[in-house]
């Protein structure tokens, strides 16, 4: 199999920069958290679905039923991730929320070993541990020091951790399914299910579905285009070429980018421990990336010959 046309490591950099804009966009919105999350995912689906149909109109009919079910469950996990994380941003600081939601490498590493039979090298393990130590410094250090930001930081942090668990499930499922799923049909199914679940949350909470100001619609669109299309969609493409451990630890760069944007745009000043932890997080990313650099690239599922029949998932 030929190598991908784009270096997956470059794609991960693009994805991390894109998702780093998410928290400040959510904070800028006056809409309820579930509404912002629902429209972010729904508008992303509107972008990727025509691309999927235009690229291969028959792709969805070739997907096996078990893979559609698994992708649907992945969409549910993504919906809970967004619902919990968006809500957490109303109760704790951007730095703490984004940092804690990225605590998922621990769950991913254990799950990849237990469920996907992925080999986790010593370098990968060391990188994850270093990055998680940075997470602890960024969040717990500020809380203990009495400089935590937000009306209910412990509640917000707990919601962010729920988001982290769901993000780990999302990454692990994506790593498994992307061995068989072309990227565009995969993200279309996952995003559509996630959007449906989030709109169910909106209705259950009694929020209006469409009665929002033009400014809110602009923010919803920016959430979909940046973090959605260039963030999560590029991330899902990367999952077809690199191990989930590297993807997860690379996303730990998001707290650093989000903290910088929160400082510049929201005047939210990060504390000393946030700055120290950010450096440690970046060190963990570097260690993990170096440990994976010498290993061969995974086969590209998008370039595999497509077989016919209802059982084909490619």
N, C-alpha and C positions, 0 to 999 in steps of 0.2 A: 504493500500500500504506500502511496506517495504521502509526503509530509503535507500538512495544511499550508495553504498559501500565506496565511498570516501567522506569525509567531504567537502561540498561545500566551506567552508571558507578556507580550505587548498588549494583547487583548485584555488580559487581567488588569493591566495598568489603566486602560481606558475604562473598564468596568468599575474599578475602585474610585477613580475620579468622578465618574457619573453618579454612583450611589452616594458619594460624599455630599452631594447637593440635596439629598432627600430631606434630612432633618430640618434644615433651615427653611425649605419650602413648606414643610408641614407646619412649622412654627409660624410662618407668615400667614397661613390660612386661618380664617375665622370659622370655617366649617367644622362640624363635629368630626372626630378622628375617623370614625367608621365611614363617613361620607367621603372624606379625602382619600382614604385607602381604596374604597370601592371604585371611585372614578379614576384613580391612578391606574389600577389594574384593568378596568374596563376600556379606557382609552388606549392603553398599550395593546390590548387585544384587537382593537379596531385597526391598529397599525399593522400588526403581524399577520392577522388572519388573511387579508388579501394577498400578502406576499406568499403565504403558504399555499393558497389555492392557485395563484398564478404560476408558482414554481412547479408544482406537480398536483393538478386537480384530483388525481386518483389516490394521492398519498393516504388520505384518511380512510379510504375503503380497504386499504391493504393492512391497516393496523390491526393486530390481534386483539380480541376482546379483553384478554387479561392485561395487556399493556394499556389499553384505554382506561380500564378500571384503576390500574396503578397510577396512571397519570392524573386521573380524577382525584384520587386520595392525596396525591402530591399537591394538587390545587387546593384541597381543604387545608393541608398543613400551611401552605403559603398564605391563605386567607387568615388563619389564626395568627400567624407570625405578624402580618401587617396590622391586624386589628389590635393586638396587644402592644406592639411597638409604637404605633401612632399614638395610642392613648397614653403610653408612658411618657411621651414628650410633653404632655400637659402637666406632669407632676414632678419631673426631675429635670436636671440640666441636660442640654444636648450632649455634652461630653460623656456624662454618666450613662445616659440612655443608649447612645450609639455604642459605647464601649461594652456595656453589659450584653447588648443584643448580639455582639460579636464574640461572646464567650463560647460560642458553639463548637470551636475546634475540639474541645475535650469530648463532646458527644459524638462528633464526626469521626474522630480517630478511633474511639472504641467501636462505634457502629461499623466503620469500614473494615476493621479487623474481624469483627464477629459476623457480619452479614455479607460483606462483599469480598472477603478473602484478600484484601489488599495488604501488602507488606508495608509496615510502617518502620522505616529505618531509624537508626539512632539519631541521625541528624534531623530527621523530621520530628521525632519526639522531642529532641532538645529545643528545636525552633518553636514548637507549640508551647512547651513549658515556659520558655522565655517570654513569648508573646502573652501568655496568660498571666505571668507575673506582672507584665506591664499593665494589663487590664486591672489587676488588683490594685496597683499603685494609683491608677487614674481614678478609680471609683471609691474603693474602701478608704484610701488615704484621705481623700477630701471629706468623706463622711465622718471619719473619726476625728479629723482635725476641726470639725465644726464649720467648714466652709462650703458645704454642699448647697446647691442651688435648686430651688423648686418648692412648691407649697407642701408636697407630701413625697419627699425623695425616696423613702423606703418603699412606699407603694409603687411609685414609678419605676424604681429599680427592679421590684419583683415582676412587674409587667414586662420589663425588658428581658428578664431572664426567661419568662415564658416564651417570648418571641425568639430567644436564642435556641431553646429546645426545638421549636417548630422549624426554625431555619436549618438546624442540623438535619431534621427529618427530610426537609426539602432538598438539601444538598445531597444527602445519601441516596435518596430515591432518584434524583436527577442523574447522579453518576451511574447508577445501575441501568436506568432506562435509556440514557443517551448512548449506550452500547448498541441499541437496536433502533432507536427512534431518530429519524432526521430532525434537525433542530427546529425548523419552522412548524411542522405539525405538532411536535412535542410542546413547544411553548404556547401554541394556540389553544390546545386542550387544557393545559395547566392553568393558563391565565383566565380562560373562559369560566372554568369551574371556580377558581378563586374569586372572580368578579361576582358570580352568582351567589356564592356564600356571603360575600361582604355586603351585597345589596340586601340579602336576607337579614343580616345584622342591622342594617340601616332601618329597615321596616320594623323589625322587632323592637328597636330602641325608640321608635316613634319620630324619627327625624324626617324632614322633607327630602324628597328624592331629587327634585329639579329646581326648587326655588332658591337660587343663589345668584349673587351679584356677578357681573362680568369679570371682576378681579379674581373671584374664586375660580371661575372657569379657566382663566389664564393660568392660575397656579396648578389646577388639576392637569392641564395640558403639559405644563413644564415637568410635573412629576412623572407623567407618562413618558415623555420624550427622553428626558435625561436619565433618571434612575431606572425607569422601566425599560425603554428600548436599548439605550447605550449601556445601561447597568446590568440588569438581570438577564436580558436576552443575550448580551455578549458573554455574561457569566455562564449561562447555560451552554453556549457554544464551546466555551473553554472546558466544560465538564466532559466533553467528548474526547478530549485530547490529553488532559492531565488529571492526576489523582485528586480526589476530593479534599485530601489533607492540604495540598498546596493551594487549592482554590479558597478553602476556608481561612487559612492563615493569611493569604494575600488580602482578604477582605478585612483583616484587622487594621489595615491602613485607613479604613473608613473613619474610625474615631478621630484620627489625627486631622484628616481633611475636614471633617465636620466641625471639629473644635476651632479650626482656623477660620472657617466661614462664619461660625457663630460669633467669633470675636469681631470680625470685620463688618458683618451685616446686622448682628443683633446686639452688639456691644456686650456680649456675655464673656467676661474675662475668665480664662481658665486658671485654676490654682496651680500652685507649685507642683503638687503631685500629678496633676494632669499633664504638665509639661514633661516631667521625669518619665511618667508612664508611656507617653507618646514615643520617646526615644527608645525605650525598651521594646515596645511593640514593633517598631521598625526593625530593630535588631533581630527579633524573632522571625519576621518575614524574610530577612536576608539569609538567616541560617537555613530556613526551610527551603527557600528557592535554590540555594547552593547545593543542598543535599539531593534535590530532585534533578538538577541540571544535567548530570551525567547519565541519567537513566533514559532508555529509548522512549520515543514518543508513542503514545497509544494509537492504534489504528483509527482512522477517521470514519465513523459510521455513515457520514453523508456521502462518502465516495464508494461505498460497497455496492456491488451489483444488486439491483432490486429484483427480488424473485416474485413470482405470481402466486396467487392463492390466498385464501382468507386467513391463513395462519402467519403470513409474512408480516413482520413488524418493521420492515425497512422500506 
